[in-house]
Amino acid sequence: VLLKQVELKVAELDGFCIGVQLLSGRAVQIKVTENITVHDVKRSIQVQLGISLASQCLLFQEKLLANETRMGALDVVEGSILTLLTNTGVEEALQAASEALECLCKRDIVEIKSRA
């Protein structure tokens, strides 16, 4: 029994890898343990991807994760995937949509003028 407890403690220290995937499809792997918090994961994301903590929202099984939640409380296991939503991604999408709309409007005006 003592040997099993030692093996479990060593496994806990070693941790396991989870994936973090952005909506763009880009993904990174992060090594975690059961005691690591969502905030700790966000700090790793900031280091790896340069996305500020304030811009990050993490989801697991379609649920928004609170910063103080520990991985062990989430049923996260080796190979689990967290989804990363970012404020910057929303801003970029809105900017692209705005530019596309502006372009369409200009093209429509030119087309209307050419028909006249």
Buried (B, 14 or more C-beta within 10 A) or exposed (E): EEEEEEEEEEEEEEBBEBEBBBEEEEEBEBEBBBEBBBBBBBBBBBEEBEBEEEBBEBBBEEEEBEEEBBBEEBEBEEEBEBBBBBEEBEEEEEEEEEEEEEEEEEEEEEEEEEEE
